[in-house]
């Protein structure tokens, strides 16, 4: 059986293997649905099968080998590369998907083929050529989107840093004036603390994001920690950034857990500051800790614009924030928006789960479930 026919008649079996491999590409694949893991794989396979059935001349083959033309350019493979970049996959993970796809198809197909015949050799050569072309198209689009993301990221970073830096500059000018009164010193000190807290949070998130973009898996060091103490420290930091926001803490059950205290503190701070940023100003932000037998459950709740369900996944992506527009819409908008992305990365590094619900009646609630016991780290 020719590879093209094998692909079309065994499409679901191949897609199951694709999905199974994609699940291993952590941390980004941890919470992805089956359709998200498969992405454009079905369309890519159809395009490969069609390419294998299409007659080609030697000059056409030469142009395809240089990547200058071919039916796989401008199609599903390019879309796949763009979407994988937007979802947070590394370039190495994208390449690994195609490498696994090649190996999977050849392994399954060789069970039905006659080994060593000239037709089989020719079929394998054409198949490898098609896979390479699909991979090249996917990498090209991934790289284009990565470059655009970097440019956007730098522009947004400059915009987001402008306000706290401007506050620091104005404070320095004010403090340089003669006869500054104590009341003025107190107000200026508070503004400096808020600006410093905002910039420190940005820098911490930038460091973690940069590590992830470089393919460096988040490393955690587990130790017995008191979750309530971590929460209280996070509340202090969140209050420094949002002094006008009332925060409430409710803790019940055992509070000890085997976690990386510094990472959990960062995760809690990010969730609290996110809730404070988008709350309705007449309501407080509540942090609830519930120590259960095997897990620590964290809930951060605010009341503000309802997040539509179709955006539940998008808000955890880098460079995405919710708009605070006066019309109450909650469509994601481009901004630095690394807080929730880092919070999810920390949660996944602890073998935990993070989710969000949002309704008019119950408000917006981010829920984190972390194992309390000691785990082996790889």
C-alpha positions in Angstrom: 0.0 0.0 0.0 1.4 3.4 -1.0 2.0 5.8 1.9 -0.5 8.3 0.6 -3.3 5.8 0.7 -2.1 4.5 4.0 -2.4 8.0 5.5 -5.9 8.5 4.2 -7.2 5.1 5.4 -5.5 5.2 8.8 -6.0 8.9 9.5 -7.6 8.5 13.0 -4.9 6.0 14.1 -2.2 8.5 13.1 -4.0 11.4 14.7 -4.2 9.5 18.0 -0.5 9.0 18.0 0.1 12.7 17.2 -2.2 13.7 20.0 -0.5 11.3 22.4 2.9 12.7 21.6 1.7 16.3 21.8 0.5 15.6 25.4 4.1 15.1 26.4 5.2 18.6 25.3 5.0 20.2 28.8 4.3 22.6 30.3 2.2 24.2 27.6 0.3 21.0 26.6 -0.8 20.1 30.2 -4.2 21.8 30.0 -4.8 21.6 26.3 -7.9 19.8 24.9 -7.7 17.0 22.3 -8.7 19.4 19.5 -6.0 21.9 20.6 -3.4 19.1 20.7 -4.3 17.9 17.2 -4.6 21.5 15.9 -4.2 21.3 12.1 -2.7 17.8 12.0 -5.6 16.4 9.9 -5.2 19.1 7.3 -1.4 18.6 7.2 -1.8 14.9 6.7 -4.3 15.4 3.9 -1.9 17.9 2.2 1.0 15.4 2.5 -1.1 12.6 1.0 -2.2 14.9 -1.9 1.5 15.9 -2.5 2.5 12.2 -2.6 -0.1 11.6 -5.3 0.9 14.5 -7.4 3.3 13.9 -10.3 6.4 16.1 -10.2 9.3 16.8 -12.5 12.9 16.8 -11.6 13.0 20.7 -11.6 9.9 20.8 -9.4 11.5 18.4 -7.0 14.7 20.6 -6.9 12.6 23.7 -6.2 10.7 21.9 -3.4 14.0 20.8 -1.9 15.1 24.4 -1.6 11.8 25.3 0.0 10.9 27.9 -2.7 7.6 26.3 -3.8 5.3 23.4 -3.3 1.7 22.6 -2.2 2.6 22.6 1.5 3.6 26.2 1.5 0.9 28.6 2.6 -1.4 25.9 4.0 -2.1 24.0 7.2 1.6 23.5 8.1 2.1 27.3 8.2 -1.0 27.8 10.3 0.1 25.1 12.7 3.5 26.8 13.2 1.8 30.1 13.9 -0.6 28.6 16.4 2.0 26.6 18.2 4.1 29.7 18.6 1.1 31.6 20.0 0.3 28.8 22.4 3.8 28.8 23.9 5.4 25.8 22.3 9.2 26.0 21.8 10.7 25.7 18.4 12.3 22.4 19.5 8.9 21.1 20.5 7.5 22.0 17.1 10.3 20.1 15.3 9.8 17.2 17.7 6.1 16.9 16.6 7.1 16.5 13.0 9.9 14.1 13.9 7.4 12.0 15.9 4.9 12.1 13.0 7.4 10.9 10.5 8.5 8.0 12.7 4.9 7.1 13.6 3.7 6.9 10.0 6.7 5.0 8.7 6.5 2.5 11.6 2.8 1.8 11.0 3.1 1.8 7.2 6.0 -0.6 7.0 3.8 -3.3 8.6 1.7 -3.2 5.4 4.4 -2.7 2.8 6.9 -4.9 0.8 10.3 -3.9 2.1 13.2 -3.1 -0.3 11.3 -2.7 -3.6 12.1 0.3 -5.8 8.5 1.6 -5.5 8.8 1.5 -1.7 12.1 3.3 -1.7 10.7 6.0 -4.0 7.6 6.3 -1.8 9.7 6.8 1.3 11.8 9.4 -0.4 8.7 11.4 -1.5 7.2 11.0 1.9 10.4 12.4 3.7 10.4 15.2 1.2 6.8 16.1 2.0 7.4 15.9 5.8 10.5 18.1 5.4 8.6 20.6 3.4 5.7 20.8 5.9 8.3 21.2 8.7 10.1 24.0 6.9 6.8 25.8 6.2 5.8 25.4 9.8 9.2 26.6 11.2 9.2 29.6 8.8 5.8 30.8 10.0 6.7 30.1 13.7 9.8 32.2 13.3 7.9 35.1 11.7 5.4 35.1 14.5 8.1 34.8 17.2 9.9 37.8 15.7 6.6 39.8 15.7 5.9 38.7 19.3 9.4 39.9 20.4 8.9 43.3 18.7 5.4 43.6 20.3 6.8 42.5 23.6 9.5 45.2 23.7 7.0 47.9 22.7 4.5 46.9 25.3 7.2 46.6 28.0 8.3 50.1 27.3 4.7 51.3 27.6 4.1 49.4 30.8 7.3 50.6 32.5 6.7 54.2 31.5 4.1 55.0 34.2 6.1 53.7 37.3 9.3 55.3 36.0 7.5 58.6 35.5 6.3 58.4 39.1 9.9 57.8 40.3 11.2 60.7 38.2 8.5 63.1 39.5 9.1 61.9 43.1 12.9 62.6 42.7 12.1 66.1 41.4 9.7 66.7 44.3 12.2 65.5 47.0 14.8 67.9 45.6 12.7 70.9 46.4 13.5 72.9 49.6 11.1 72.8 52.5 9.3 69.6 51.8 6.8 68.9 54.5 6.4 65.5 56.3 3.0 64.9 54.7 4.5 65.4 51.3 7.3 63.0 52.2 4.8 60.3 53.3 2.8 60.6 50.1 5.9 60.5 47.9 7.2 57.5 49.8 4.0 55.6 49.3 4.0 56.4 45.5 7.6 55.2 45.3 6.8 52.0 47.0 3.9 51.3 44.7 6.0 52.0 41.6 8.8 49.8 42.9 6.4 47.0 43.6 5.0 47.2 40.1 8.4 47.2 38.5 9.7 44.3 40.7 6.7 42.2 39.8 7.3 43.0 36.1 11.0 42.1 36.3 10.3 38.8 38.1 7.7 37.8 35.5 10.0 38.8 32.7 12.8 36.5 34.1 10.4 33.5 34.3 9.0 34.2 30.8 12.5 34.5 29.3 13.5 31.2 30.8 10.4 29.5 29.4 11.1 31.0 25.9 14.6 29.7 26.0 13.2 26.2 26.8 14.4 26.1 30.4 11.9 24.1 32.4 11.0 25.9 35.7 13.0 24.3 38.5 11.4 24.1 41.9 12.8 23.1 45.3 10.3 21.4 47.6 10.2 22.0 51.3 7.6 22.0 54.1 6.0 25.4 54.1 3.1 27.1 56.0 0.7 28.1 53.3 -0.9 30.8 55.4 2.4 32.5 56.0 3.1 32.5 52.2 -0.4 33.9 51.6 0.1 36.7 54.2 3.4 37.7 52.6 1.8 37.7 49.2 -1.0 40.0 50.5 1.6 42.4 51.8 3.2 42.7 48.3 -0.2 42.9 46.6 -1.3 45.7 49.0 1.9 47.6 48.2 1.0 47.6 44.5 -2.7 48.3 45.1 -3.0 50.2 48.4 -6.7 51.2 47.7 -7.8 47.6 47.3 -9.1 45.8 50.4 -7.9 42.2 50.6 -9.4 39.4 52.8 -7.9 36.1 53.8 -9.7 33.0 55.0 -7.8 29.9 55.9 -9.1 26.5 57.1 -7.7 23.0 57.5 -4.0 22.0 57.7 -1.7 24.7 56.2 1.5 22.8 55.7 2.4 21.6 52.2 5.5 20.5 50.4 6.1 23.3 47.9 8.6 25.8 46.6 7.8 28.7 48.9 9.3 31.4 46.7 7.5 30.2 43.6 4.2 29.8 45.5 4.6 33.3 46.9 5.0 34.6 43.4 2.0 32.7 42.1 -0.2 34.0 44.9 1.0 37.6 44.4 0.3 37.4 40.7 -3.2 36.1 41.3 -4.0 38.7 43.9 -2.6 41.6 41.8 -4.5 40.4 38.8 -7.7 40.3 40.8 -7.1 43.8 42.3 -6.5 45.2 38.8 -9.8 44.0 37.4 -12.1 44.3 40.4 -15.1 46.5 40.7 -13.8 49.2 43.1 -16.6 48.7 45.6 -15.7 45.1 46.3 -12.7 43.5 48.0 -10.5 40.7 46.8 -10.7 37.5 48.8 -8.1 34.8 49.1 -9.4 31.5 50.5 -7.1 28.6 51.5 -8.5 25.2 52.2 -6.1 22.4 53.4 -7.6 19.1 52.3 -6.2 15.6 52.9 -4.0 15.5 49.8 -4.3 18.9 48.2 -4.1 22.6 49.1 -6.9 24.5 47.4 -6.4 28.2 46.7 -9.2 30.5 45.5 -8.8 34.1 44.6 -12.0 35.9 43.9 -13.0 39.4 42.7 -16.1 41.0 41.3 -15.7 42.9 38.1 -16.4 42.4 34.3 -17.4 38.8 33.6 -14.9 36.8 31.5 -16.5 35.0 28.6 -15.9 31.3 28.7 -14.2 31.3 25.3 -11.4 33.4 26.8 -10.7 31.2 29.8 -7.7 29.6 28.1 -6.5 32.8 26.3 -6.0 34.8 29.5 -3.2 32.4 30.6 -1.2 33.1 27.5 1.7 35.6 27.6 1.0 39.1 26.1 -2.7 38.8 26.9 -4.6 40.8 29.4 -8.3 41.6 29.9 -9.4 45.1 29.0 -10.7 47.4 31.7 -12.9 49.3 29.3 -15.8 51.2 30.7 -18.2 49.3 28.6 -17.6 46.2 30.7 -16.4 44.1 27.8 -13.9 41.4 28.7 -12.3 40.6 25.4 -8.6 39.9 25.8 -6.3 42.8 24.7 -2.6 42.9 23.9 -0.5 43.9 26.9 2.4 42.6 28.9 0.1 40.3 30.8 2.6 37.8 32.1 1.1 37.4 35.6 -1.4 34.6 34.9 0.9 32.9 32.5 3.6 32.7 35.2 1.0 31.6 37.8 0.0 28.7 35.6 3.6 27.8 34.9 4.3 27.6 38.6 1.2 25.6 39.2 2.1 23.0 36.5 5.7 22.8 37.9 4.1 21.6 41.2 2.0 19.0 39.4 -1.1 21.2 40.2 -4.1 22.4 38.3 -5.3 26.0 37.8 -8.8 27.0 36.4 -11.1 29.9 36.3 -14.8 30.5 36.5 -16.6 33.8 35.9 -20.3 34.7 36.4 -22.3 37.8 37.3 -23.6 36.0 40.4 -20.4 34.5 41.8 -17.8 36.8 40.4 -14.5 35.7 38.9 -12.7 32.9 40.8 -9.2 31.5 40.0 -8.8 28.1 41.7 -5.4 26.4 42.2 -5.1 22.8 43.5 -1.6 21.8 44.6 -0.5 18.4 46.0 0.4 18.8 49.7 2.7 15.8 50.0 6.3 15.3 48.9 6.8 14.4 45.2 9.8 13.1 43.3 11.2 15.7 40.9 12.7 15.0 37.6 
